[in-house]
Amino acid sequence: MNHPSSAIAPAVACPPPPALPLEGVAGEIAEVIGRDQTIRLIRAMRDTTGRSWRVCFYVPKRLPIDHQLVEVLGWNDARRLVRHFGGEILQTSNLRYIERAWRQHSIRYLRAAQRMSATDIADYIGLSVYRVREILREAADV
């Protein structure tokens, strides 16, 4: 989420939405290194893969200290990943559904609790006013 300009509103602390489950390979990784670290790993690896709908990366059998997994996760979690998945190519969802859920939750929260207008929310979140209104309309239909 983008930081708001001081002309719109002070920084708003939005309570987190309910945690969505990590499915498939992402769920298997989360069992080894935890949910937050899994999300961090997949977001970091997203840009290195050539696919927009999935993340694909290799977990080496031997872990050098300067490996990208160590940079992203730290030594201990990278070692856990190597112990469980060493020598495998992991393919997982890009987890954009979590970001969409967070964004939609934030938009609804800013409207209901902070009484922000659709225009201010759009500036705050970084979406078009049209899309913000769509999301608010969808929330009203539920």
Phi and psi restraints in degrees (value plus and minus 20) as a CYANA .aco file:
   2 ASN   PHI     -94.1   -54.1
   2 ASN   PSI     133.0   173.0
   3 HIS   PHI    -100.5   -60.5
   3 HIS   PSI     118.4   158.4
   4 PRO   PHI     -95.0   -55.0
   4 PRO   PSI     135.0   175.0
   5 SER   PHI     -98.9   -58.9
   5 SER   PSI     137.2   177.2
   6 SER   PHI     -87.1   -47.1
   6 SER   PSI     -38.5     1.5
   7 ALA   PHI     -94.4   -54.4
   7 ALA   PSI     -42.4    -2.4
   8 ILE   PHI    -108.9   -68.9
   8 ILE   PSI     -80.3   -40.3
   9 ALA   PHI    -187.2  -147.2
   9 ALA   PSI     135.8   175.8
  10 PRO   PHI     -88.3   -48.3
  10 PRO   PSI     144.6   184.6
  11 ALA   PHI     -75.0   -35.0
  11 ALA   PSI     112.3   152.3
  12 VAL   PHI    -131.3   -91.3
  12 VAL   PSI     108.1   148.1
  13 ALA   PHI    -111.9   -71.9
  13 ALA   PSI      91.4   131.4
  14 CYS   PHI    -116.4   -76.4
  14 CYS   PSI     108.5   148.5
  15 PRO   PHI     -83.5   -43.5
  15 PRO   PSI     126.2   166.2
  16 PRO   PHI     -88.7   -48.7
  16 PRO   PSI     129.4   169.4
  17 PRO   PHI     -94.6   -54.6
  17 PRO   PSI     148.2   188.2
  18 PRO   PHI     -78.8   -38.8
  18 PRO   PSI     120.0   160.0
  19 ALA   PHI     -89.2   -49.2
  19 ALA   PSI     106.3   146.3
  20 LEU   PHI    -102.8   -62.8
  20 LEU   PSI     124.5   164.5
  21 PRO   PHI     -89.8   -49.8
  21 PRO   PSI     126.3   166.3
  22 LEU   PHI    -109.4   -69.4
  22 LEU   PSI     105.2   145.2
  23 GLU   PHI    -127.8   -87.8
  23 GLU   PSI     140.6   180.6
  24 GLY   PHI      44.7    84.7
  24 GLY   PSI    -156.7  -116.7
  25 VAL   PHI     -83.1   -43.1
  25 VAL   PSI     -55.9   -15.9
  26 ALA   PHI     -79.9   -39.9
  26 ALA   PSI     -58.9   -18.9
  27 GLY   PHI     -85.4   -45.4
  27 GLY   PSI     -58.3   -18.3
  28 GLU   PHI     -85.9   -45.9
  28 GLU   PSI     -61.2   -21.2
  29 ILE   PHI     -84.5   -44.5
  29 ILE   PSI     -61.0   -21.0
  30 ALA   PHI     -82.4   -42.4
  30 ALA   PSI     -51.7   -11.7
  31 GLU   PHI     -84.9   -44.9
  31 GLU   PSI     -46.6    -6.6
  32 VAL   PHI    -110.2   -70.2
  32 VAL   PSI     -66.9   -26.9
  33 ILE   PHI    -136.7   -96.7
  33 ILE   PSI     -21.4    18.6
  34 GLY   PHI      76.3   116.3
  34 GLY   PSI     137.0   177.0
  35 ARG   PHI     -83.4   -43.4
  35 ARG   PSI     -70.0   -30.0
  36 ASP   PHI     -82.7   -42.7
  36 ASP   PSI     -63.1   -23.1
  37 GLN   PHI     -86.9   -46.9
  37 GLN   PSI     -54.7   -14.7
  38 THR   PHI     -84.6   -44.6
  38 THR   PSI     -65.7   -25.7
  39 ILE   PHI     -82.5   -42.5
  39 ILE   PSI     -62.9   -22.9
  40 ARG   PHI     -80.3   -40.3
  40 ARG   PSI     -64.9   -24.9
  41 LEU   PHI     -82.1   -42.1
  41 LEU   PSI     -69.1   -29.1
  42 ILE   PHI     -85.4   -45.4
  42 ILE   PSI     -59.4   -19.4
  43 ARG   PHI     -84.6   -44.6
  43 ARG   PSI     -58.2   -18.2
  44 ALA   PHI     -89.4   -49.4
  44 ALA   PSI     -55.6   -15.6
  45 MET   PHI    -103.5   -63.5
  45 MET   PSI     -33.1     6.9
  46 ARG   PHI     -74.4   -34.4
  46 ARG   PSI     -63.0   -23.0
  47 ASP   PHI     -96.6   -56.6
  47 ASP   PSI     -37.2     2.8
  48 THR   PHI    -107.7   -67.7
  48 THR   PSI     -33.4     6.6
  49 THR   PHI    -115.5   -75.5
  49 THR   PSI     136.0   176.0
  50 GLY   PHI    -109.8   -69.8
  50 GLY   PSI     -15.6    24.4
  51 ARG   PHI    -132.1   -92.1
  51 ARG   PSI     120.4   160.4
  52 SER   PHI    -107.6   -67.6
  52 SER   PSI     -42.3    -2.3
  53 TRP   PHI    -117.3   -77.3
  53 TRP   PSI     -28.0    12.0
  54 ARG   PHI    -168.6  -128.6
  54 ARG   PSI     144.7   184.7
  55 VAL   PHI    -139.2   -99.2
  55 VAL   PSI     110.4   150.4
  56 CYS   PHI    -150.3  -110.3
  56 CYS   PSI     105.9   145.9
  57 PHE   PHI    -171.0  -131.0
  57 PHE   PSI     135.5   175.5
  58 TYR   PHI    -117.7   -77.7
  58 TYR   PSI     115.3   155.3
  59 VAL   PHI    -124.4   -84.4
  59 VAL   PSI      94.7   134.7
  60 PRO   PHI     -90.6   -50.6
  60 PRO   PSI     139.5   179.5
  61 LYS   PHI     -96.4   -56.4
  61 LYS   PSI     -54.0   -14.0
  62 ARG   PHI    -137.0   -97.0
  62 ARG   PSI     114.9   154.9
  63 LEU   PHI    -126.8   -86.8
  63 LEU   PSI      87.5   127.5
  64 PRO   PHI     -92.6   -52.6
  64 PRO   PSI     132.6   172.6
  65 ILE   PHI     -83.7   -43.7
  65 ILE   PSI     -45.3    -5.3
  66 ASP   PHI    -119.8   -79.8
  66 ASP   PSI      -1.9    38.1
  67 HIS   PHI     -91.6   -51.6
  67 HIS   PSI     131.8   171.8
  68 GLN   PHI     -79.6   -39.6
  68 GLN   PSI     -54.7   -14.7
  69 LEU   PHI     -81.4   -41.4
  69 LEU   PSI     -58.5   -18.5
  70 VAL   PHI     -87.0   -47.0
  70 VAL   PSI     -60.7   -20.7
  71 GLU   PHI     -82.4   -42.4
  71 GLU   PSI     -60.1   -20.1
  72 VAL   PHI    -100.7   -60.7
  72 VAL   PSI     -64.7   -24.7
  73 LEU   PHI    -122.6   -82.6
  73 LEU   PSI     -41.6    -1.6
  74 GLY   PHI      73.2   113.2
  74 GLY   PSI     141.6   181.6
  75 TRP   PHI     -81.2   -41.2
  75 TRP   PSI     -68.3   -28.3
  76 ASN   PHI     -83.1   -43.1
  76 ASN   PSI     -68.0   -28.0
  77 ASP   PHI     -89.9   -49.9
  77 ASP   PSI     -54.7   -14.7
  78 ALA   PHI     -83.0   -43.0
  78 ALA   PSI     -60.9   -20.9
  79 ARG   PHI     -83.6   -43.6
  79 ARG   PSI     -61.2   -21.2
  80 ARG   PHI     -80.2   -40.2
  80 ARG   PSI     -62.2   -22.2
  81 LEU   PHI     -82.7   -42.7
  81 LEU   PSI     -62.1   -22.1
  82 VAL   PHI     -85.1   -45.1
  82 VAL   PSI     -60.8   -20.8
  83 ARG   PHI     -82.0   -42.0
  83 ARG   PSI     -56.9   -16.9
  84 HIS   PHI    -110.8   -70.8
  84 HIS   PSI     -52.9   -12.9
  85 PHE   PHI    -145.2  -105.2
  85 PHE   PSI      -6.7    33.3
  86 GLY   PHI     -73.6   -33.6
  86 GLY   PSI     110.4   150.4
  87 GLY   PHI      65.7   105.7
  87 GLY   PSI     -16.5    23.5
  88 GLU   PHI    -126.7   -86.7
  88 GLU   PSI     131.9   171.9
  89 ILE   PHI    -117.9   -77.9
  89 ILE   PSI      98.5   138.5
  90 LEU   PHI    -117.0   -77.0
  90 LEU   PSI     112.0   152.0
  91 GLN   PHI    -143.0  -103.0
  91 GLN   PSI     102.7   142.7
  92 THR   PHI    -157.7  -117.7
  92 THR   PSI     146.9   186.9
  93 SER   PHI     -81.9   -41.9
  93 SER   PSI     137.1   177.1
  94 ASN   PHI    -101.2   -61.2
  94 ASN   PSI     -23.8    16.2
  95 LEU   PHI      41.6    81.6
  95 LEU   PSI       3.8    43.8
  96 ARG   PHI     -85.4   -45.4
  96 ARG   PSI     -43.2    -3.2
  97 TYR   PHI     -82.5   -42.5
  97 TYR   PSI     -49.2    -9.2
  98 ILE   PHI     -90.5   -50.5
  98 ILE   PSI     -62.2   -22.2
  99 GLU   PHI     -84.6   -44.6
  99 GLU   PSI     -61.0   -21.0
 100 ARG   PHI     -82.8   -42.8
 100 ARG   PSI     -63.7   -23.7
 101 ALA   PHI     -82.6   -42.6
 101 ALA   PSI     -61.3   -21.3
 102 TRP   PHI     -83.6   -43.6
 102 TRP   PSI     -64.8   -24.8
 103 ARG   PHI     -82.4   -42.4
 103 ARG   PSI     -65.6   -25.6
 104 GLN   PHI     -84.6   -44.6
 104 GLN   PSI     -60.4   -20.4
 105 HIS   PHI     -81.4   -41.4
 105 HIS   PSI     -63.7   -23.7
 106 SER   PHI     -84.0   -44.0
 106 SER   PSI     -61.6   -21.6
 107 ILE   PHI     -82.7   -42.7
 107 ILE   PSI     -65.8   -25.8
 108 ARG   PHI     -83.5   -43.5
 108 ARG   PSI     -59.9   -19.9
 109 TYR   PHI     -84.8   -44.8
 109 TYR   PSI     -66.1   -26.1
 110 LEU   PHI     -82.0   -42.0
 110 LEU   PSI     -54.4   -14.4
 111 ARG   PHI     -93.5   -53.5
 111 ARG   PSI     -68.5   -28.5
 112 ALA   PHI     -96.7   -56.7
 112 ALA   PSI     -70.4   -30.4
 113 ALA   PHI    -107.8   -67.8
 113 ALA   PSI     -54.8   -14.8
 114 GLN   PHI    -119.4   -79.4
 114 GLN   PSI     -28.3    11.7
 115 ARG   PHI      36.5    76.5
 115 ARG   PSI      16.9    56.9
 116 MET   PHI    -102.5   -62.5
 116 MET   PSI     128.8   168.8
 117 SER   PHI     -96.6   -56.6
 117 SER   PSI     143.5   183.5
 118 ALA   PHI     -81.2   -41.2
 118 ALA   PSI     -56.0   -16.0
 119 THR   PHI     -85.5   -45.5
 119 THR   PSI     -64.8   -24.8
 120 ASP   PHI     -86.3   -46.3
 120 ASP   PSI     -59.2   -19.2
 121 ILE   PHI     -83.8   -43.8
 121 ILE   PSI     -63.0   -23.0
 122 ALA   PHI     -80.0   -40.0
 122 ALA   PSI     -63.5   -23.5
 123 ASP   PHI     -84.8   -44.8
 123 ASP   PSI     -60.7   -20.7
 124 TYR   PHI     -87.1   -47.1
 124 TYR   PSI     -65.7   -25.7
 125 ILE   PHI    -102.9   -62.9
 125 ILE   PSI     -52.6   -12.6
 126 GLY   PHI      75.6   115.6
 126 GLY   PSI       9.1    49.1
 127 LEU   PHI    -136.1   -96.1
 127 LEU   PSI     151.1   191.1
 128 SER   PHI     -95.6   -55.6
 128 SER   PSI     135.7   175.7
 129 VAL   PHI     -81.9   -41.9
 129 VAL   PSI     -58.1   -18.1
 130 TYR   PHI     -78.2   -38.2
 130 TYR   PSI     -66.9   -26.9
 131 ARG   PHI     -86.4   -46.4
 131 ARG   PSI     -59.5   -19.5
 132 VAL   PHI     -81.4   -41.4
 132 VAL   PSI     -63.9   -23.9
 133 ARG   PHI     -84.1   -44.1
 133 ARG   PSI     -57.2   -17.2
 134 GLU   PHI     -80.2   -40.2
 134 GLU   PSI     -66.6   -26.6
 135 ILE   PHI     -83.9   -43.9
 135 ILE   PSI     -61.0   -21.0
 136 LEU   PHI     -86.9   -46.9
 136 LEU   PSI     -57.6   -17.6
 137 ARG   PHI     -85.2   -45.2
 137 ARG   PSI     -62.6   -22.6
 138 GLU   PHI     -82.0   -42.0
 138 GLU   PSI     -59.0   -19.0
 139 ALA   PHI     -87.0   -47.0
 139 ALA   PSI     -53.8   -13.8
 140 ALA   PHI     -91.3   -51.3
 140 ALA   PSI     -48.5    -8.5
 141 ASP   PHI     -95.5   -55.5
 141 ASP   PSI     -42.1    -2.1
